[in-house]
Amino acid sequence: MEALGRIAVRRFYIALCCGAFVLAGCPSHTPKTTGGLDLPLAPGQYPGTLIYRSPTLEAGKYKFLYVDDADVYRASDADFGGASEEDKTRLAAKLTTDFRNELAKRKYPLVSQPGQGVVRLHLTLAGLKESKPVASTVLRLTPLGLGMSAAKTATGQSSALIGSVTVSGEMFDTESGTPLAGFVATESPIALDITSGLGKLRAAELGIERGADDFGDALDRFLNRHK
């Protein structure tokens, strides 16, 4: 067990050195906000992703990851449509839980508090777009609708009537508070996911789940790991 722990720690700081976890998968839309990140963000490897990595990030310094509780973005450029405060709080909690669970499932070394050699990942629910439940489901159940959805799925896009979620994330040195990396991404379910049209915020929920999975995939790709 001790040997496996050392391997996990080594893999984490290699990933951090590569900046792998600033690439949050394959979002479907261009983010309309920076989610409050005061960082020199630039377009990422994937369309619609904005990222930052500190040029002074030190190799091998960080060995653990602390995912704290996600916030809800409150600035004037936040756009949550008609979502209630209860909905926003619930989805922010889901954001925290899904990212923690996904990283734990992949056996990344997580800790429950700041400390030496620990990176803090702070997530923010930065925006929501509600689905049009009846219209989006009916459209995808027609032959034409299914054909259009299949084409969008092949290109990684979502249906125009399906909602989305925008998430920002920032990584800090927990001792100095120095920002190490950050990202902003908008996520939607794939267009052929019929369940995403069953409720106004179901697509946002699925987008969070997809975002957590994409985040884990980004780490794994740089480390040549498998689920």
C-alpha positions, 0 to 999 in steps of 0.5 A, spaced: 500 500 500 505 504 501 508 503 494 502 504 491 501 511 495 508 513 493 506 512 485 500 516 486 503 522 489 509 521 483 503 521 478 500 527 481 506 532 481 508 530 474 501 531 472 501 538 475 508 540 472 505 538 465 499 543 467 494 537 465 488 539 469 487 546 466 484 542 460 477 541 462 475 537 456 471 538 450 466 543 452 460 545 447 460 553 447 464 559 448 464 561 455 461 568 456 464 570 462 471 568 466 467 566 472 471 571 476 478 569 475 483 575 475 488 571 470 491 572 463 487 566 460 488 564 453 484 559 449 485 552 450 487 546 446 479 545 445 474 550 443 471 554 448 476 553 453 480 558 456 486 556 461 492 559 464 498 556 467 503 559 471 510 560 468 513 559 474 510 553 476 515 548 480 516 541 478 515 536 483 513 541 489 506 539 489 504 532 491 496 533 494 490 536 491 485 539 496 478 540 492 474 545 497 467 547 496 464 550 490 462 558 490 456 561 486 458 567 481 455 573 483 458 578 479 454 583 474 456 578 468 453 572 471 448 569 467 443 564 470 437 565 466 431 563 471 434 559 476 432 560 483 437 561 489 436 554 491 437 551 484 444 554 484 446 552 491 444 545 489 448 545 483 454 548 486 454 542 491 454 537 486 460 541 482 464 540 488 461 532 490 462 530 482 469 533 482 471 530 488 468 523 487 471 523 480 478 524 482 478 519 488 475 514 483 481 515 479 486 514 485 489 521 485 491 523 492 486 528 495 486 531 502 481 534 506 485 541 508 491 545 506 498 544 507 505 543 505 505 541 498 498 541 497 494 545 491 487 547 492 482 547 487 477 552 487 471 551 483 465 556 481 458 555 478 459 561 473 453 560 469 447 556 467 443 555 461 436 552 461 433 547 457 427 547 453 424 540 456 418 539 451 421 542 445 428 539 445 425 532 447 420 532 441 425 535 436 430 529 438 425 524 437 423 526 430 427 523 424 429 529 422 431 531 429 435 525 430 439 526 424 441 533 426 442 531 433 447 525 430 451 530 426 452 535 432 454 529 437 459 527 431 462 534 432 462 534 440 456 539 439 450 540 443 443 541 441 440 548 440 435 547 445 439 543 450 442 547 456 449 548 459 453 549 465 459 554 465 464 552 470 471 556 472 476 553 476 483 556 479 488 552 483 493 555 488 499 554 493 495 553 499 501 556 503 502 562 499 496 563 496 500 563 489 495 562 483 498 556 479 493 555 474 486 556 472 480 554 467 473 556 464 469 552 460 462 551 458 459 544 458 453 540 455 451 533 455 451 530 448 446 532 443 443 524 443 442 524 450 434 524 451 434 525 458 437 532 458 431 534 455 426 532 461 427 538 465 430 545 465 436 544 469 437 536 467 442 538 462 446 543 467 447 537 471 449 532 466 454 538 464 457 538 471 458 530 470 461 530 464 465 536 466 468 532 472 469 526 467 473 530 462 477 534 468 479 527 470 480 525 462 485 531 462 489 528 467 489 521 465 491 523 458 498 526 460 499 520 465 497 515 460 493 512 465 486 508 464 480 509 468 
